[in-house]
Amino acid sequence: MSLGTSLDGPEEINDAQRGAGYFARTMAGFERARAHGIDVGAICTFTAQSVEHVPRDFWRSIGLFLLAAADYDQLWRGNAR
């Protein structure tokens, strides 16, 4: 069994996109899940406001590996890379 959620980057970026306190609640849930041997994962949405501000080492610093991400601002404009 594994647990997944949405997480868009460090607290200030994530909470700006998902609401105050979202990052802290998510990280607390990750800690509880890991304490019980449950693998955790997350999907990330990059926007024009966040894509340049998420440190490259952020994901590893919280024990996750970023495998794929979508730049939805580009997709909505039809300019996906």
N, C-alpha and C positions, 0 to 999 in steps of 0.2 A: 504494500500500500504506500502511496505517496500523497503529498499535499501540495497543491499549487495555488498561486494567487497572482495578482498583478502588483508589480513594483517597478516604478519608473526611474529610480535612482536614489541618491542620498535624500535625507529627510526633507530638506528645504525644497527640492525639486519635486519629489513625490507628493508632498502635502499640498504644494501649489496646484498640482494637477488633479489630486484625488481627495483633497479636503484635510483640514487640520487633524492631526492625530493618527492618520491612516498608517504612516510609516511605523510609528511606535507600536501600534496594535499588531501590525503585520510581523514585525520583528519579535514581539513577545510570543506570537503564535508559532513562529519558526522555532524559537527556543523550546517551547513546550513540546512541539512535535519531535524535535531532535532528541530531547531528553527521553522520549519513549521509543526511540529507534526508527522514527518515521522520516523518510527522505523528503526534502522540501525542494520546490522549484518555483519559478516565477516567469511570467511573461512581462515584457517591457514595451511601452509605447513611447517612442521618441517623437517630440514635436519640435517645431522651430524654436520654441522657448527653452527646450531642454537638451537637444542633441549635442550642442557644443559644450555643455556644462557638467556632464556626467564623467567623472574621472575614469580612465581606462581600468584602473585597478579596483574600482568600487565593488564590482560583482565578486571578485575573489576575496575581497576583504570581509564579505559577509557569508562566504562559503558557497557561492553560486558561480556557475560558469555561463556566460552569455553565449548562447549558440546561434541565435538568430533574432533579429529585431526588424520591425517594419517602421519606416518613416511615413506615418499616415498623412502628414501634411503634403508630402510629395505624391503619395498615392491619390489623394483627393484631387489634386491638380492634374493627374495623369502624367506625372513626371518621375515615376519611380525609377530608381537606378538599379 
